[in-house]
Amino acid sequence: MAAVWEVVERVEVAARPGLVWRVVGDMPVIAEMKDRRTIVVEREPHELGWTSFVVPEEGRLEGYWWFRLAPSWNGTEVEHGVRVEQTVIPEDTDELAAIRRAIVETLANVKARAEAPR
């Protein structure tokens, strides 16, 4: 039976979903995933999902990554995460912590770009 683990983080962005969607779409990783045709969900401006390796240099742990955007009182709630199904849950907590840090950093960049003065 496969185990499932997720790393999910959220941030509140003081910008409308359409603007946040454009910021997410301009990220180099998104262009790369579109080129590789790994985008599996694209519902503008609410959800973008793709598959790729979580640890590409080791060629393992293929996961489903996503951004989900929802209108909020202050602008947009942005969720970014990854879900991996495998036979065992990784024991390397440093690896999971690194994935979480990368997701948090990505959300911080989306927030900064979307909230930057125009």
N, C-alpha and C positions, 0 to 999 in steps of 0.2 A: 504494500500500500504506500502510495506516495505521500510524503510530508509536504506541507505548504508553509512557506514563511513569507512575510511581507515587511517592507520598510516603507512607512508612509509619514509624510510631514505636510503641514499646511501653513499658509501665511495669508494675512489679510492685506490686500493691495488697494490703495486709494486711487483707483482708476476703473473705468468701465470695462466690462468683459471683452468688448470688441478690441480695445486697445491692448489689453493684456494678451489676448489671443494673437495679435500681430507680433508682440514682443516674443512670445513663445515660439511662433512660427519662424522668426528670424534667427533663432539659435542655430549654430552650426550643426549640433547633433541632430536636430530635426531635419535639416536639409540632407544630411548623410543618410538618415533612416528612410527618407523619401526616395533617395537615389537607389538604395538597396531594396526598395519595395517591401519594407518590413512594417509599414504603417498598416495597422489592422482596423483601427477605428479613427474616424475623423468626422466629428460632428461640430462644426463651427457654430458658435464660439464656446462650446461646452466641454468637449472631450477629445483628446488626442491620445492614441495608444499605439504602441509598437512592440515588437519583439527584438531582442538582441541579447548578447551574452552579458551577464552581470560582471564577470571577470574575464574580459576579452583576451588578455595576455595568456591566460591559462586555458582558453578555449572551452570553458565549462560553465555550468549554471546559466542556461538560457532562461531568460525571464521576460515577463510582460511588464513594460513600463507605461506609465500614463501621466498625463496632466488632466485634471478636471477643474473647470471653472464654474463658479456659481455666483450670481449677483448677491450682494450683501448690502446692509445699510450704509456701509462706508465705501463701497466700490465692488470689489470682487474677492471672494475666497478662492484661493488657488491651492489645490492639492496635487502633490507630486509623489509618486511611489513606484515600487517594483514588487512583483509577486513571482515567486519561484516555486515550482513543484519539482521535487526530487525524492529520492528514496530515503535520504537522511537530512536532518536539519544540520547546517554547518556548525562545527564546534568552534571554529575560529571566530571568536567574538571581535577580534581586531578587524577582520574582514567586514563583518556586519557594521561595525562602528564607522569604518571608512565609507561604506555605502551610504549610511545615514548622513555623515558629514558632507558628502558630495551632493546629496539631495537638498540639504539645508542651504548649502552654498548656491546651488542653482536657483532655489526659490528666492534667496536674497538678491541675486542678480536680476531676476525677473522683476522683483519689487522695485529695485533701484531704477531700472530702465523704464518701467511703466510709470513711475511717479516723478521722473525727471521733468523739469520744466520744458515746455515745448516752445 
